[in-house]
């Protein structure tokens, strides 16, 4: 641990430690230095204002994903910089295929409905 954390205060039993410094930014200790992860002043975020979750990237993204959900290392849902949704391709219907379930089978976007 060679970042700014005092090794007398934090034991080396963690896999990765994320902390917030006095400057308000979030960092991780990579063993040599403190690596900046998030500067809250560069993003607009709110969990309560207007009862909605808002995330605004700054500067604007011009490529790639703006949001991803993963199950382990497998991406299951994403939204790209243009606002397009991306679903993981499923080779068969999901186990829970009740009405309202939406999935992509590799060819079609399937919406399950009760008949």
Backbone atoms as SQL, in Angstrom:
CREATE TABLE atoms (id INTEGER PRIMARY KEY, chain TEXT, resi INTEGER, resn TEXT, atom TEXT, x REAL, y REAL, z REAL);
INSERT INTO atoms VALUES
  (1, 'A', 1, 'UNK', 'N', 0.843, -1.175, 0.000),
  (2, 'A', 1, 'UNK', 'CA', 0.000, 0.000, 0.000),
  (3, 'A', 1, 'UNK', 'C', 0.885, 1.233, 0.000),
  (4, 'A', 2, 'UNK', 'N', 0.954, 1.897, -1.123),
  (5, 'A', 2, 'UNK', 'CA', 1.839, 3.043, -1.226),
  (6, 'A', 2, 'UNK', 'C', 1.090, 4.324, -1.543),
  (7, 'A', 3, 'UNK', 'N', -0.235, 4.258, -1.507),
  (8, 'A', 3, 'UNK', 'CA', -1.032, 5.453, -1.718),
  (9, 'A', 3, 'UNK', 'C', -0.981, 6.323, -0.473),
  (10, 'A', 4, 'UNK', 'N', -1.978, 7.165, -0.289),
  (11, 'A', 4, 'UNK', 'CA', -1.959, 8.095, 0.842),
  (12, 'A', 4, 'UNK', 'C', -2.541, 7.508, 2.112),
  (13, 'A', 5, 'UNK', 'N', -3.096, 6.294, 2.053),
  (14, 'A', 5, 'UNK', 'CA', -3.672, 5.701, 3.252),
  (15, 'A', 5, 'UNK', 'C', -2.566, 5.234, 4.191),
  (16, 'A', 6, 'UNK', 'N', -2.745, 5.454, 5.470),
  (17, 'A', 6, 'UNK', 'CA', -1.779, 5.044, 6.488),
  (18, 'A', 6, 'UNK', 'C', -1.928, 3.545, 6.730),
  (19, 'A', 7, 'UNK', 'N', -0.856, 2.786, 6.481),
  (20, 'A', 7, 'UNK', 'CA', -0.928, 1.331, 6.627),
  (21, 'A', 7, 'UNK', 'C', -1.147, 0.912, 8.067),
  (22, 'A', 8, 'UNK', 'N', -0.936, 1.806, 9.015),
  (23, 'A', 8, 'UNK', 'CA', -1.217, 1.488, 10.418),
  (24, 'A', 8, 'UNK', 'C', -2.713, 1.534, 10.708),
  (25, 'A', 9, 'UNK', 'N', -3.465, 2.216, 9.854),
  (26, 'A', 9, 'UNK', 'CA', -4.898, 2.360, 10.068),
  (27, 'A', 9, 'UNK', 'C', -5.706, 1.333, 9.284),
  (28, 'A', 10, 'UNK', 'N', -5.173, 0.878, 8.167),
  (29, 'A', 10, 'UNK', 'CA', -5.886, -0.050, 7.302),
  (30, 'A', 10, 'UNK', 'C', -5.018, -1.285, 7.099),
  (31, 'A', 11, 'UNK', 'N', -5.551, -2.435, 7.431),
  (32, 'A', 11, 'UNK', 'CA', -4.806, -3.680, 7.264),
  (33, 'A', 11, 'UNK', 'C', -4.873, -4.138, 5.813),
  (34, 'A', 12, 'UNK', 'N', -3.852, -4.844, 5.338),
  (35, 'A', 12, 'UNK', 'CA', -3.788, -5.323, 3.967),
  (36, 'A', 12, 'UNK', 'C', -4.563, -6.622, 3.780),
  (37, 'A', 13, 'UNK', 'N', -5.855, -6.596, 4.106),
  (38, 'A', 13, 'UNK', 'CA', -6.682, -7.788, 3.935),
  (39, 'A', 13, 'UNK', 'C', -7.755, -7.573, 2.875),
  (40, 'A', 14, 'UNK', 'N', -7.786, -6.415, 2.285),
  (41, 'A', 14, 'UNK', 'CA', -8.786, -6.107, 1.283),
  (42, 'A', 14, 'UNK', 'C', -8.263, -6.456, -0.107),
  (43, 'A', 15, 'UNK', 'N', -9.181, -6.690, -1.048),
  (44, 'A', 15, 'UNK', 'CA', -8.778, -6.902, -2.434),
  (45, 'A', 15, 'UNK', 'C', -8.642, -5.571, -3.158),
  (46, 'A', 16, 'UNK', 'N', -9.559, -4.665, -2.883),
  (47, 'A', 16, 'UNK', 'CA', -9.480, -3.335, -3.458),
  (48, 'A', 16, 'UNK', 'C', -10.224, -2.387, -2.542),
  (49, 'A', 17, 'UNK', 'N', -9.590, -1.293, -2.207),
  (50, 'A', 17, 'UNK', 'CA', -10.170, -0.324, -1.296),
  (51, 'A', 17, 'UNK', 'C', -10.504, 0.947, -2.056),
  (52, 'A', 18, 'UNK', 'N', -11.732, 1.397, -1.908),
  (53, 'A', 18, 'UNK', 'CA', -12.168, 2.642, -2.522),
  (54, 'A', 18, 'UNK', 'C', -12.455, 3.618, -1.396),
  (55, 'A', 19, 'UNK', 'N', -11.959, 4.841, -1.537),
  (56, 'A', 19, 'UNK', 'CA', -12.121, 5.826, -0.474),
  (57, 'A', 19, 'UNK', 'C', -12.296, 7.214, -1.076),
  (58, 'A', 20, 'UNK', 'N', -12.768, 8.124, -0.240),
  (59, 'A', 20, 'UNK', 'CA', -12.987, 9.507, -0.656),
  (60, 'A', 20, 'UNK', 'C', -12.007, 10.399, 0.084),
  (61, 'A', 21, 'UNK', 'N', -11.309, 11.236, -0.666),
  (62, 'A', 21, 'UNK', 'CA', -10.339, 12.153, -0.078),
  (63, 'A', 21, 'UNK', 'C', -11.021, 13.475, 0.276),
  (64, 'A', 22, 'UNK', 'N', -10.260, 14.329, 0.931),
  (65, 'A', 22, 'UNK', 'CA', -10.774, 15.637, 1.336),
  (66, 'A', 22, 'UNK', 'C', -11.184, 16.486, 0.137),
  (67, 'A', 23, 'UNK', 'N', -10.637, 16.199, -1.055),
  (68, 'A', 23, 'UNK', 'CA', -11.010, 16.967, -2.250),
  (69, 'A', 23, 'UNK', 'C', -12.379, 16.573, -2.799),
  (70, 'A', 24, 'UNK', 'N', -13.039, 15.568, -2.165),
  (71, 'A', 24, 'UNK', 'CA', -14.370, 15.142, -2.575),
  (72, 'A', 24, 'UNK', 'C', -14.372, 14.097, -3.668),
  (73, 'A', 25, 'UNK', 'N', -13.207, 13.740, -4.206),
  (74, 'A', 25, 'UNK', 'CA', -13.110, 12.748, -5.271),
  (75, 'A', 25, 'UNK', 'C', -12.936, 11.357, -4.670),
  (76, 'A', 26, 'UNK', 'N', -13.371, 10.319, -5.433),
  (77, 'A', 26, 'UNK', 'CA', -13.226, 8.939, -5.009),
  (78, 'A', 26, 'UNK', 'C', -11.991, 8.332, -5.676),
  (79, 'A', 27, 'UNK', 'N', -11.245, 7.560, -4.892),
  (80, 'A', 27, 'UNK', 'CA', -9.999, 6.958, -5.359),
  (81, 'A', 27, 'UNK', 'C', -9.953, 5.489, -4.974),
  (82, 'A', 28, 'UNK', 'N', -9.036, 4.742, -5.632),
  (83, 'A', 28, 'UNK', 'CA', -8.687, 3.407, -5.186),
  (84, 'A', 28, 'UNK', 'C', -7.181, 3.369, -5.042),
  (85, 'A', 29, 'UNK', 'N', -6.703, 2.598, -4.099),
  (86, 'A', 29, 'UNK', 'CA', -5.276, 2.430, -3.877),
  (87, 'A', 29, 'UNK', 'C', -4.834, 1.239, -4.710),
  (88, 'A', 30, 'UNK', 'N', -3.987, 1.454, -5.716),
  (89, 'A', 30, 'UNK', 'CA', -3.557, 0.354, -6.586),
  (90, 'A', 30, 'UNK', 'C', -2.261, -0.298, -6.113),
  (91, 'A', 31, 'UNK', 'N', -1.792, 0.052, -4.939),
  (92, 'A', 31, 'UNK', 'CA', -0.554, -0.490, -4.405),
  (93, 'A', 31, 'UNK', 'C', 0.616, 0.450, -4.567),
  (94, 'A', 32, 'UNK', 'N', 0.518, 1.380, -5.501),
  (95, 'A', 32, 'UNK', 'CA', 1.592, 2.337, -5.734),
  (96, 'A', 32, 'UNK', 'C', 1.154, 3.774, -5.531),
  (97, 'A', 33, 'UNK', 'N', -0.085, 4.045, -5.899),
  (98, 'A', 33, 'UNK', 'CA', -0.565, 5.418, -5.850),
  (99, 'A', 33, 'UNK', 'C', -2.087, 5.406, -5.732),
  (100, 'A', 34, 'UNK', 'N', -2.665, 6.559, -5.530),
  (101, 'A', 34, 'UNK', 'CA', -4.114, 6.704, -5.499),
  (102, 'A', 34, 'UNK', 'C', -4.602, 6.988, -6.913),
  (103, 'A', 35, 'UNK', 'N', -5.528, 6.160, -7.410),
  (104, 'A', 35, 'UNK', 'CA', -6.056, 6.298, -8.763),
  (105, 'A', 35, 'UNK', 'C', -7.447, 6.896, -8.667),
  (106, 'A', 36, 'UNK', 'N', -7.656, 8.049, -9.314),
  (107, 'A', 36, 'UNK', 'CA', -8.961, 8.711, -9.271),
  (108, 'A', 36, 'UNK', 'C', -9.994, 7.876, -10.013),
  (109, 'A', 37, 'UNK', 'N', -11.142, 7.627, -9.357),
  (110, 'A', 37, 'UNK', 'CA', -12.237, 6.872, -9.953),
  (111, 'A', 37, 'UNK', 'C', -13.397, 7.762, -10.346),
  (112, 'A', 38, 'UNK', 'N', -13.727, 8.716, -9.503),
  (113, 'A', 38, 'UNK', 'CA', -14.919, 9.516, -9.732),
  (114, 'A', 38, 'UNK', 'C', -14.751, 10.892, -9.116),
  (115, 'A', 39, 'UNK', 'N', -15.053, 11.883, -9.910),
  (116, 'A', 39, 'UNK', 'CA', -15.070, 13.254, -9.426),
  (117, 'A', 39, 'UNK', 'C', -16.521, 13.724, -9.501),
  (118, 'A', 40, 'UNK', 'N', -17.221, 13.736, -8.361),
  (119, 'A', 40, 'UNK', 'CA', -18.644, 14.089, -8.369),
  (120, 'A', 40, 'UNK', 'C', -18.955, 15.445, -8.982),
  (121, 'A', 41, 'UNK', 'N', -17.991, 16.353, -9.008),
  (122, 'A', 41, 'UNK', 'CA', -18.268, 17.675, -9.562),
  (123, 'A', 41, 'UNK', 'C', -18.354, 17.655, -11.084),
  (124, 'A', 42, 'UNK', 'N', -17.917, 16.564, -11.753),
  (125, 'A', 42, 'UNK', 'CA', -17.965, 16.515, -13.217),
  (126, 'A', 42, 'UNK', 'C', -19.188, 15.787, -13.751),
  (127, 'A', 43, 'UNK', 'N', -20.035, 15.263, -12.872),
  (128, 'A', 43, 'UNK', 'CA', -21.259, 14.618, -13.327),
  (129, 'A', 43, 'UNK', 'C', -22.448, 15.198, -12.588),
  (130, 'A', 44, 'UNK', 'N', -23.566, 15.199, -13.254),
  (131, 'A', 44, 'UNK', 'CA', -24.812, 15.583, -12.609),
  (132, 'A', 44, 'UNK', 'C', -25.473, 14.288, -12.166),
  (133, 'A', 45, 'UNK', 'N', -25.770, 14.187, -10.898),
  (134, 'A', 45, 'UNK', 'CA', -26.381, 12.952, -10.409),
  (135, 'A', 45, 'UNK', 'C', -27.358, 13.269, -9.290),
  (136, 'A', 46, 'UNK', 'N', -28.372, 12.477, -9.188),
  (137, 'A', 46, 'UNK', 'CA', -29.352, 12.663, -8.135),
  (138, 'A', 46, 'UNK', 'C', -30.123, 11.364, -7.964),
  (139, 'A', 47, 'UNK', 'N', -30.322, 10.957, -6.725),
  (140, 'A', 47, 'UNK', 'CA', -31.131, 9.779, -6.461),
  (141, 'A', 47, 'UNK', 'C', -32.507, 10.152, -5.938),
  (142, 'A', 48, 'UNK', 'N', -32.699, 11.399, -5.607),
  (143, 'A', 48, 'UNK', 'CA', -33.972, 11.783, -5.002),
  (144, 'A', 48, 'UNK', 'C', -34.674, 12.929, -5.709),
  (145, 'A', 49, 'UNK', 'N', -33.971, 13.791, -6.374),
  (146, 'A', 49, 'UNK', 'CA', -34.605, 14.946, -7.000),
  (147, 'A', 49, 'UNK', 'C', -35.622, 14.492, -8.033),
  (148, 'A', 50, 'UNK', 'N', -36.850, 14.837, -7.840),
  (149, 'A', 50, 'UNK', 'CA', -37.902, 14.467, -8.779),
  (150, 'A', 50, 'UNK', 'C', -38.202, 12.981, -8.787),
  (151, 'A', 51, 'UNK', 'N', -37.764, 12.260, -7.735),
  (152, 'A', 51, 'UNK', 'CA', -37.994, 10.822, -7.631),
  (153, 'A', 51, 'UNK', 'C', -37.536, 10.057, -8.862),
  (154, 'A', 52, 'UNK', 'N', -36.363, 10.393, -9.372),
  (155, 'A', 52, 'UNK', 'CA', -35.821, 9.689, -10.526),
  (156, 'A', 52, 'UNK', 'C', -34.301, 9.650, -10.414),
  (157, 'A', 53, 'UNK', 'N', -33.704, 8.700, -11.098),
  (158, 'A', 53, 'UNK', 'CA', -32.258, 8.591, -11.161),
  (159, 'A', 53, 'UNK', 'C', -31.780, 9.305, -12.415),
  (160, 'A', 54, 'UNK', 'N', -30.847, 10.221, -12.257),
  (161, 'A', 54, 'UNK', 'CA', -30.322, 10.981, -13.382),
  (162, 'A', 54, 'UNK', 'C', -28.810, 10.835, -13.400),
  (163, 'A', 55, 'UNK', 'N', -28.249, 10.530, -14.558),
  (164, 'A', 55, 'UNK', 'CA', -26.804, 10.513, -14.744),
  (165, 'A', 55, 'UNK', 'C', -26.498, 11.244, -16.028),
  (166, 'A', 56, 'UNK', 'N', -25.674, 12.254, -15.958),
  (167, 'A', 56, 'UNK', 'CA', -25.274, 13.012, -17.137),
  (168, 'A', 56, 'UNK', 'C', -23.769, 12.952, -17.252),
  (169, 'A', 57, 'UNK', 'N', -23.261, 12.409, -18.353),
  (170, 'A', 57, 'UNK', 'CA', -21.814, 12.344, -18.528),
  (171, 'A', 57, 'UNK', 'C', -21.296, 13.707, -18.966),
  (172, 'A', 58, 'UNK', 'N', -20.091, 13.996, -18.546),
  (173, 'A', 58, 'UNK', 'CA', -19.461, 15.247, -18.936),
  (174, 'A', 58, 'UNK', 'C', -17.979, 14.978, -19.127),
  (175, 'A', 59, 'UNK', 'N', -17.447, 15.153, -20.298),
  (176, 'A', 59, 'UNK', 'CA', -18.093, 15.694, -21.495),
  (177, 'A', 59, 'UNK', 'C', -19.028, 14.666, -22.133),
  (178, 'A', 60, 'UNK', 'N', -19.802, 15.120, -23.113),
  (179, 'A', 60, 'UNK', 'CA', -20.734, 14.224, -23.798),
  (180, 'A', 60, 'UNK', 'C', -19.994, 13.045, -24.407),
  (181, 'A', 61, 'UNK', 'N', -20.583, 11.850, -24.304),
  (182, 'A', 61, 'UNK', 'CA', -20.002, 10.677, -24.939),
  (183, 'A', 61, 'UNK', 'C', -20.311, 10.694, -26.428),
  (184, 'A', 62, 'UNK', 'N', -19.367, 10.273, -27.232),
  (185, 'A', 62, 'UNK', 'CA', -19.566, 10.212, -28.683),
  (186, 'A', 62, 'UNK', 'C', -19.402, 8.795, -29.205),
  (187, 'A', 63, 'UNK', 'N', -19.177, 7.834, -28.302),
  (188, 'A', 63, 'UNK', 'CA', -19.090, 6.423, -28.684),
  (189, 'A', 63, 'UNK', 'C', -19.195, 5.583, -27.419),
  (190, 'A', 64, 'UNK', 'N', -19.437, 4.284, -27.610),
  (191, 'A', 64, 'UNK', 'CA', -19.435, 3.351, -26.490),
  (192, 'A', 64, 'UNK', 'C', -20.719, 3.327, -25.685),
  (193, 'A', 65, 'UNK', 'N', -20.652, 2.665, -24.551),
  (194, 'A', 65, 'UNK', 'CA', -21.792, 2.475, -23.663),
  (195, 'A', 65, 'UNK', 'C', -21.836, 3.571, -22.598),
  (196, 'A', 66, 'UNK', 'N', -23.045, 4.021, -22.282),
  (197, 'A', 66, 'UNK', 'CA', -23.217, 4.978, -21.202),
  (198, 'A', 66, 'UNK', 'C', -23.702, 4.274, -19.927),
  (199, 'A', 67, 'UNK', 'N', -24.275, 3.047, -20.117),
  (200, 'A', 67, 'UNK', 'CA', -24.805, 2.282, -18.994),
  (201, 'A', 67, 'UNK', 'C', -24.723, 0.804, -19.320),
  (202, 'A', 68, 'UNK', 'N', -24.269, -0.020, -18.354),
  (203, 'A', 68, 'UNK', 'CA', -24.195, -1.466, -18.556),
  (204, 'A', 68, 'UNK', 'C', -24.634, -2.188, -17.295),
  (205, 'A', 69, 'UNK', 'N', -25.339, -3.298, -17.476),
  (206, 'A', 69, 'UNK', 'CA', -25.623, -4.238, -16.395),
  (207, 'A', 69, 'UNK', 'C', -24.959, -5.553, -16.778),
  (208, 'A', 70, 'UNK', 'N', -24.223, -6.133, -15.837),
  (209, 'A', 70, 'UNK', 'CA', -23.524, -7.389, -16.110),
  (210, 'A', 70, 'UNK', 'C', -23.881, -8.426, -15.056),
  (211, 'A', 71, 'UNK', 'N', -23.913, -9.684, -15.489),
  (212, 'A', 71, 'UNK', 'CA', -24.043, -10.828, -14.599),
  (213, 'A', 71, 'UNK', 'C', -22.677, -11.497, -14.645),
  (214, 'A', 72, 'UNK', 'N', -21.863, -11.266, -13.623),
  (215, 'A', 72, 'UNK', 'CA', -20.467, -11.670, -13.686),
  (216, 'A', 72, 'UNK', 'C', -19.784, -10.812, -14.728),
  (217, 'A', 73, 'UNK', 'N', -19.173, -11.445, -15.722),
  (218, 'A', 73, 'UNK', 'CA', -18.526, -10.677, -16.791),
  (219, 'A', 73, 'UNK', 'C', -19.402, -10.575, -18.035),
  (220, 'A', 74, 'UNK', 'N', -20.610, -11.159, -18.005),
  (221, 'A', 74, 'UNK', 'CA', -21.510, -11.145, -19.163),
  (222, 'A', 74, 'UNK', 'C', -22.421, -9.930, -19.135),
  (223, 'A', 75, 'UNK', 'N', -22.347, -9.141, -20.190),
  (224, 'A', 75, 'UNK', 'CA', -23.246, -8.001, -20.315),
  (225, 'A', 75, 'UNK', 'C', -24.644, -8.517, -20.628),
  (226, 'A', 76, 'UNK', 'N', -25.649, -8.121, -19.830),
  (227, 'A', 76, 'UNK', 'CA', -27.019, -8.565, -20.074),
  (228, 'A', 76, 'UNK', 'C', -27.910, -7.430, -20.564),
  (229, 'A', 77, 'UNK', 'N', -27.487, -6.197, -20.329),
  (230, 'A', 77, 'UNK', 'CA', -28.276, -5.044, -20.766),
  (231, 'A', 77, 'UNK', 'C', -27.341, -3.847, -20.854),
  (232, 'A', 78, 'UNK', 'N', -27.514, -3.030, -21.876),
  (233, 'A', 78, 'UNK', 'CA', -26.697, -1.829, -22.003),
  (234, 'A', 78, 'UNK', 'C', -27.467, -0.758, -22.759),
  (235, 'A', 79, 'UNK', 'N', -27.049, 0.474, -22.548),
  (236, 'A', 79, 'UNK', 'CA', -27.555, 1.611, -23.308),
  (237, 'A', 79, 'UNK', 'C', -26.324, 2.319, -23.862),
  (238, 'A', 80, 'UNK', 'N', -26.302, 2.533, -25.181),
  (239, 'A', 80, 'UNK', 'CA', -25.137, 3.189, -25.762),
  (240, 'A', 80, 'UNK', 'C', -25.308, 4.707, -25.763),
  (241, 'A', 81, 'UNK', 'N', -24.286, 5.400, -26.229),
  (242, 'A', 81, 'UNK', 'CA', -24.268, 6.867, -26.195),
  (243, 'A', 81, 'UNK', 'C', -25.391, 7.496, -27.008),
  (244, 'A', 82, 'UNK', 'N', -26.002, 6.739, -27.937),
  (245, 'A', 82, 'UNK', 'CA', -27.109, 7.254, -28.741),
  (246, 'A', 82, 'UNK', 'C', -28.462, 6.984, -28.105),
  (247, 'A', 83, 'UNK', 'N', -28.479, 6.206, -27.001),
  (248, 'A', 83, 'UNK', 'CA', -29.725, 5.876, -26.334),
  (249, 'A', 83, 'UNK', 'C', -30.304, 4.541, -26.770),
  (250, 'A', 84, 'UNK', 'N', -29.593, 3.808, -27.628),
  (251, 'A', 84, 'UNK', 'CA', -30.070, 2.502, -28.087),
  (252, 'A', 84, 'UNK', 'C', -29.836, 1.452, -27.003),
  (253, 'A', 85, 'UNK', 'N', -30.851, 0.602, -26.761),
  (254, 'A', 85, 'UNK', 'CA', -30.737, -0.481, -25.786),
  (255, 'A', 85, 'UNK', 'C', -30.124, -1.699, -26.451),
  (256, 'A', 86, 'UNK', 'N', -29.328, -2.441, -25.680),
  (257, 'A', 86, 'UNK', 'CA', -28.702, -3.659, -26.157),
  (258, 'A', 86, 'UNK', 'C', -28.989, -4.766, -25.159),
  (259, 'A', 87, 'UNK', 'N', -29.581, -5.877, -25.631),
  (260, 'A', 87, 'UNK', 'CA', -29.896, -7.027, -24.793),
  (261, 'A', 87, 'UNK', 'C', -28.989, -8.191, -25.152),
  (262, 'A', 88, 'UNK', 'N', -28.655, -8.995, -24.160),
  (263, 'A', 88, 'UNK', 'CA', -27.888, -10.211, -24.407),
  (264, 'A', 88, 'UNK', 'C', -28.738, -11.167, -25.244),
  (265, 'A', 89, 'UNK', 'N', -28.107, -11.828, -26.196),
  (266, 'A', 89, 'UNK', 'CA', -28.811, -12.816, -27.013),
  (267, 'A', 89, 'UNK', 'C', -29.014, -14.089, -26.203),
  (268, 'A', 90, 'UNK', 'N', -30.269, -14.561, -26.127),
  (269, 'A', 90, 'UNK', 'CA', -30.591, -15.801, -25.419),
  (270, 'A', 90, 'UNK', 'C', -30.897, -16.890, -26.430),
  (271, 'A', 91, 'UNK', 'N', -30.360, -18.080, -26.217),
  (272, 'A', 91, 'UNK', 'CA', -30.583, -19.175, -27.159),
  (273, 'A', 91, 'UNK', 'C', -31.950, -19.826, -26.954),
  (274, 'A', 92, 'UNK', 'N', -32.587, -19.576, -25.799),
  (275, 'A', 92, 'UNK', 'CA', -33.936, -20.074, -25.535),
  (276, 'A', 92, 'UNK', 'C', -34.634, -19.093, -24.608),
  (277, 'A', 93, 'UNK', 'N', -35.938, -19.282, -24.466),
  (278, 'A', 93, 'UNK', 'CA', -36.717, -18.394, -23.596),
  (279, 'A', 93, 'UNK', 'C', -36.180, -18.459, -22.168),
  (280, 'A', 94, 'UNK', 'N', -36.190, -17.350, -21.445),
  (281, 'A', 94, 'UNK', 'CA', -35.721, -17.368, -20.065),
  (282, 'A', 94, 'UNK', 'C', -36.623, -18.235, -19.185),
  (283, 'A', 95, 'UNK', 'N', -36.083, -18.704, -18.069),
  (284, 'A', 95, 'UNK', 'CA', -36.846, -19.561, -17.152),
  (285, 'A', 95, 'UNK', 'C', -38.115, -18.862, -16.680),
  (286, 'A', 96, 'UNK', 'N', -38.014, -17.584, -16.360),
  (287, 'A', 96, 'UNK', 'CA', -39.192, -16.811, -15.965),
  (288, 'A', 96, 'UNK', 'C', -39.683, -16.093, -17.213),
  (289, 'A', 97, 'UNK', 'N', -40.604, -16.698, -17.914),
  (290, 'A', 97, 'UNK', 'CA', -41.114, -16.141, -19.159),
  (291, 'A', 97, 'UNK', 'C', -42.568, -15.708, -18.995),
  (292, 'A', 98, 'UNK', 'N', -42.859, -15.093, -17.862),
  (293, 'A', 98, 'UNK', 'CA', -44.227, -14.643, -17.596),
  (294, 'A', 98, 'UNK', 'C', -44.551, -13.411, -18.432),
  (295, 'A', 99, 'UNK', 'N', -45.830, -13.061, -18.470),
  (296, 'A', 99, 'UNK', 'CA', -46.286, -11.921, -19.259),
  (297, 'A', 99, 'UNK', 'C', -45.462, -10.681, -18.919),
  (298, 'A', 100, 'UNK', 'N', -45.036, -9.994, -19.953),
  (299, 'A', 100, 'UNK', 'CA', -44.255, -8.783, -19.773),
  (300, 'A', 100, 'UNK', 'C', -42.757, -9.000, -19.894),
  (301, 'A', 101, 'UNK', 'N', -42.313, -10.252, -19.943),
  (302, 'A', 101, 'UNK', 'CA', -40.889, -10.538, -20.100),
  (303, 'A', 101, 'UNK', 'C', -40.453, -10.159, -21.516),
  (304, 'A', 102, 'UNK', 'N', -39.334, -9.454, -21.614),
  (305, 'A', 102, 'UNK', 'CA', -38.796, -9.042, -22.904),
  (306, 'A', 102, 'UNK', 'C', -37.401, -9.638, -23.042),
  (307, 'A', 103, 'UNK', 'N', -37.124, -10.290, -24.185),
  (308, 'A', 103, 'UNK', 'CA', -35.780, -10.814, -24.418),
  (309, 'A', 103, 'UNK', 'C', -35.490, -10.855, -25.908),
  (310, 'A', 104, 'UNK', 'N', -34.210, -10.992, -26.232),
  (311, 'A', 104, 'UNK', 'CA', -33.756, -11.054, -27.619),
  (312, 'A', 104, 'UNK', 'C', -33.250, -12.460, -27.895),
  (313, 'A', 105, 'UNK', 'N', -33.805, -13.126, -28.918),
  (314, 'A', 105, 'UNK', 'CA', -33.420, -14.514, -29.205),
  (315, 'A', 105, 'UNK', 'C', -32.369, -14.645, -30.296),
  (316, 'A', 106, 'UNK', 'N', -31.771, -13.529, -30.674),
  (317, 'A', 106, 'UNK', 'CA', -30.763, -13.545, -31.727),
  (318, 'A', 106, 'UNK', 'C', -31.309, -13.069, -33.061),
  (319, 'A', 107, 'UNK', 'N', -32.629, -13.164, -33.223),
  (320, 'A', 107, 'UNK', 'CA', -33.278, -12.719, -34.443),
  (321, 'A', 107, 'UNK', 'C', -34.384, -11.728, -34.144),
  (322, 'A', 108, 'UNK', 'N', -35.200, -12.064, -33.136),
  (323, 'A', 108, 'UNK', 'CA', -36.382, -11.253, -32.819),
  (324, 'A', 108, 'UNK', 'C', -36.322, -10.739, -31.388),
  (325, 'A', 109, 'UNK', 'N', -36.977, -9.598, -31.200),
  (326, 'A', 109, 'UNK', 'CA', -37.239, -9.090, -29.850),
  (327, 'A', 109, 'UNK', 'C', -38.567, -9.691, -29.430),
  (328, 'A', 110, 'UNK', 'N', -38.567, -10.500, -28.379),
  (329, 'A', 110, 'UNK', 'CA', -39.750, -11.239, -27.974),
  (330, 'A', 110, 'UNK', 'C', -40.346, -10.613, -26.730),
  (331, 'A', 111, 'UNK', 'N', -41.672, -10.413, -26.751),
  (332, 'A', 111, 'UNK', 'CA', -42.410, -9.926, -25.582),
  (333, 'A', 111, 'UNK', 'C', -43.419, -11.006, -25.216),
  (334, 'A', 112, 'UNK', 'N', -43.282, -11.566, -24.029),
  (335, 'A', 112, 'UNK', 'CA', -44.189, -12.623, -23.594),
  (336, 'A', 112, 'UNK', 'C', -45.516, -12.021, -23.148),
  (337, 'A', 113, 'UNK', 'N', -46.620, -12.651, -23.577),
  (338, 'A', 113, 'UNK', 'CA', -47.966, -12.211, -23.209),
  (339, 'A', 113, 'UNK', 'C', -48.783, -13.433, -22.782),
  (340, 'A', 114, 'UNK', 'N', -49.767, -13.206, -21.910),
  (341, 'A', 114, 'UNK', 'CA', -50.704, -14.279, -21.540),
  (342, 'A', 114, 'UNK', 'C', -51.775, -14.343, -22.625),
  (343, 'A', 115, 'UNK', 'N', -52.141, -15.561, -22.993),
  (344, 'A', 115, 'UNK', 'CA', -53.200, -15.718, -24.007),
  (345, 'A', 115, 'UNK', 'C', -54.487, -16.163, -23.366);
